Amino acid sequence: MDPERAHHLAFGAIRATARVPGVRDAVAGVLARREPSLRTRVLGIDLSGPFVLAAGFDKNAEGIDGLAMLGFDAVEIGTVTGEPQPGNPGPRLFRLPQDRALVNRMGFNNDGSAAVAARLSARRPVLRVPVGVNIGKTKVVPEEEAVADYVLCAGRLAPHADYLVVNVSSPNTPGLRDLQSVERLRPLLTAVREAADRATASTGRRVPLLVKIAPDLSDEDIDAVADLAVELGLDGIIATNTTIGRRGLRTDPATVEEMGAGGLSGAPLRERSLAVLRRLHRRVGDRTVLVSAGGVETAEDVWERILAGASLVQGYSAFVYRGPAWPRGIHRGLARLLAASPHQSLADAVGAEHRKVDTP
């Protein structure tokens, strides 16, 4: 089956299940069972655990209750753009089962910020879970008007977000990754911060703001983004988005080439994503929250990211291969790993590998 069609069918089944109270409660009772030891507070938000569904699965805030029913500790929706857009022509999503990976060139297909804001405003949560909102640039908007496009998005969506993410790292919108340069990123993040503050001024609530970066940045550029985050008082960095690289794949090269351009996600991204996280933590320490994404499959992967400096860990691609019980397996394994460790809490474990001191 075409992977995009399979996604829509599976997501439709999740949403349908969540609309039936008895069935929803039964599923949540099994899959969303909480491990008290995993409770944590990050970005000023109380979470039942550190495992978050990354942006891309629920682009339009249509199935938050259903995803909470499966046990994710938070759901990041989007990417949402200022104006609605259909995304790139299909086929635009591909599976690489041998590599437990995906290639996508979706192109930010979504209903637009006005429609998503209205949907979030009208939402009456059945299963409460923190909701992050990931925003990006509308494809037809010229690069010189990108800041205004992000500001439009932030103004509409910040009042409905538990945290807001500026996505400048998807490889599927022309020119988007150019916004990761510090010279262009500084005014963009400053303008989005101001827009979010204006939009929430009447509530007195400050929405945490994060930026999502690509794994393909050079080490020098990673350091520059880290320094900028500290300089601006940014609340966090999400590392990383998908990669344009194709090295080390087991899938037949001809098959990969036939898939064409797009971002690669899943297991092949694991080592680079972890390396970026470690570099960021060495640069910012505990001055900025770090969220790790890319190649996360198991509880051991999540635990490794926490020890390397991540306060939250996001996953998506492995959901395709491991199915709806995936979050529950992560939670059970993570609770065991924490219990077997010398750490009293997840917060205590964050960045622990960097605090090790070799003794003679």
N, C-alpha and C positions, 0 to 999 in steps of 0.2 A: 504494500500500500504506500502511496505517496506520503512521506513523513509529515508534511504540513496537514494533510487531510487526517492522518492518524492523530495528530495533536488536537485538532478541533473535535474529533470524536471523543477522545479521552477526556478533554477538558469539559466537553458537554456532559459526559457521564458524571464527572466530579460535581459539576454545578447542579445537575438534576438530583443527585443523591443528597446534597446539602439542603435541598428544598423540602425534603420529606423528614419531618421532625424525629420520628421514632428511628428511622434508618440512620439519619445523620448522627443522632446521639449515640447509637450503638457503634457506629464506625469510629466516632471520636473517642468513645470510651476505650477502644482498643488501640487505635493508632495515635491519638493525641494524649495518651496517658503521660502525665508529667513526672519528671524525676526531680524531687525537691532540691537535691544537691546542685542541680544545674542552674538554678535561678541566678540571674545576674542583672546588673544595672549598667547600661551603656548609653551614652548620649543623653543622659537624664531620663531614660525610658526603662521601666521595669519589664524584663523579659523572663519567660519561663525557661529559656535556654539560649544558646548562642547561635543556633542553626537557622539560617534565613534562606528563603527561596529567592534566588536572584531575579533581577528584572529580565523580561523577555517571555516568560511563560504566560503571565496575565497582563497583556499590554494595555487593557482598557478598564481595569478594575471591575471585571465582570464576575469573578469567582473567588473573592477573598475568603468568604465563609467556608467554601469547599476546601480551599487549600489549608485553612486553619484546622479543618476537620481531619486532615491527614497528618497534622502534628508539627507543621513548620512553626517556629517560634516568632517569626515575623515574615511578612510578604512584601516584596518590593515590586511595585507595578511599573509598567512602562516598557520601553521608553515612550514617553508622551511628547509630542511636538506642539508648537504653538497652533498650527493649523492641521486639520485632518489630512491624511495622505494614504494612498493605497500601498505604498512600498514598491519594491522592485518587481519586475515581471517574474513569474514562476517558470520552471521549478526553481525554488530558492532555499530549500532546506534539504540536507542530505545526511544520511547516517553512514558512519564508518564503523560497523560492529567489531571488526578485528581490532580496532584501536579504542573502542568504547568512546567514540568521539562523534561530533557533529560538525558540519560545515553549513553556515547560513549566510545568506545575503538578503535578509528580509527587507532591510531599508527602512526601519522605523515605521512599519505599517501600523496605524492607530487611528482612533476616532477624533483626535485633536484635543487640545487642552480644555476648551469650553465644554465639550460633551463629557469628558472624564471628570472634570470638576463637578458638573451637575450630578453625575452618577455617584460620586463620593459624598456629595452633600446630602443626597437622598437616601444614602445607605443607612440601614438600621441593623447594626451588627448582631448576629445571633451567637457567633463565637468570636470573642474579642481577641484581637491580635494586632500588634503594631503594624502600621502600613507605611512603608517608604515609597516615595514617588520619584522616579527617575525621569529626567527631562533632557531633551535633545533638540537639535536644530531642524527646522522644517527644510526639506531638500531644496525647494524652489526659492528659498530666501537667499539672497546674495550674501557672500561672506562678510561684506562690510556692514550688513544689517543683522548679523548673527546675535550680537548682544541684545538688541531690541527684541528679537524673537525669543531668546531665553527669558528675558525680563517679563514678556507677556505670559509665558508659560508659568514662571515662578509666581507671578501675582495671582494667577487664577488658582494654582494648585497648592501653594504653601498653607492656606488655612485648613486644608484637609489632610495634610501630611504629618506623620510623626517625625519624619526626617525627609530631607530633599537632597537629591543627587544630581549633580551636573555631569552629564555624560558627554565627554569630548573624545571618546576613544573607540567608537565603533568604526570599523573599516568600510562600512557600507553606505555612508553618506559622503559624497565628494567634498574634500576640504575640511572635514570635521576634525581629523586628527591634527591638523595644523593649529588648532586652537589650544593644543597642549603646550605650545611654546610659552614660556613664562611671560614674554612681552604681551601676548594676546590673552593669556589666561588670567593675569592680574585684573585688568579692567572688567573682564567677563564675570569673574567670581565676585568682585566688588559690587557690580551692578545687580547681580542676582541676590546677593546678601541684602542690599538695600531694598529691593523689590519685595523680598520675602518679609522683611521687617515692616514695611508699609502695609502689606496685606494682612498682617496679624497684629498690627498696633492696637486695635480696639480690644483684643483679647488679653494683651499683656504677655503673650506666649512667644518665646523665641524658638523658631524651628531650626533644628540642627542642619547644617549644610555640609555636604561632602562632595568630593570630586572623584570620578572614576577614570582611571588611567589605563593605558594599553601596556601589554607585556613587551611590546616591541621598542619601547623607549630605550635609549642608551642609558648607561649608568649615570652619566653626567646629567642627563635630563631628568632622571628619577630624583637625583639629589636636588635639582633646581625646583622641582614641584614640591618636594618635601619642605625645602626652605621657605617657599612661598606660602605653603599651608600654615606654617608656624607664624610667618610674618603677618598674615591676614587674620590669624585666629580662627582658621577653618576648623570645623568640628571633626572632620575625618577624611580619610582617603580610602577608596576601594581599589584594591589591586588583586586581580587585573581583569580586563575585558578579554575578548577573543584575540587570537593572533592571526596575522596574515602569513605566517610561516607554515611550512609543510614538512619540516625535517623530522626524520626518525619514525615516520609512519610505517606500519606493517601492511596497510592496504596497498594493493597494486598501484604503482605510480600512474599508469594509464587511466585507471578508474578515478583517481584523485584529480588528474588533469581534466578529465571529462566533466567533473563537477564544476570546475571553473572557479572564479573568484569568490571570496567570502571569508568570514572569520571562522577559524578553527577553535573549537572548545572541547572540553572533556579531558580524559586521562593524559594525552600528549602535552597538555599545558602545565601539568603538575609541577615539574621541576623549575620551570621559569617563573611561574607564579610564586612559588615558595621563595625563590631567590630574590625576587622583587620585594616581597614582604620583609625578608630579613634585612635587606638594604635599607628599606624605609624605617624599620624600627631602630637600626643603628643610627640613623640620621635624626629621627624625631623623638625617640624614647617614648615617654608617656605624655608628651605635650600635645599629641594629636591621636585620636582614635584611629586604629587601623582595622580595616575589614578585608578579609582575604577571600578571593574567589578564583576558581580556575583549577580543574583537575581534582576536585574533592569528591571522593567516592565513599570512603569508609570512616568509621569513628576514629580510627588511627590517624587518618588524614586530618580530620578536624582537630584532634588533640595536638598533632604536630604543628598546625597553624597557630593554635593558641600559645603553645610554648615559644613559637617563633615571634610572637608579638601581636597576634590578631585578637581583638576583643569580640568580634563577631566573624562567622564564617558563612559564606554563601555557596550554594550549589544549584545546579540546574541540569546539566547534560546527563549526569548519572541517574537522574529521575527517570529519563527515557528508558534506561537499561535495567534499572533495579525496581521500578514500580512503586505503587502507593505505600508500601510498608517501609520504604527507604528511610524517612525521617525517624520512625520509631526505632529502627535498627541503630541509627546514629546515636539517638539519645541513650539507649540501653548500653551500648558500648562505651560511650563517653562517660557515663556515670561510673562504670566499672573502672575505667582508666583513672578518673579523678580519685576514686576511693583508694586505688592502689598506689597513688602518688603521695608525696610529702606535702601537697598543697591542700589548704583548708577550703578553698573555693576556686571557682574558675577565674575570678579576678586576680587571685593570688598567683595563678599559674600563667597569666598573660605575660609573655616575654621572658619566662623563667630561664630559657636557654642562654639568654644574653647576660644573665646575672651570675652564671657559674664562674667560679674562680678556681683556677688550677692550683693545687697545693703541691709543694715540693715533696 
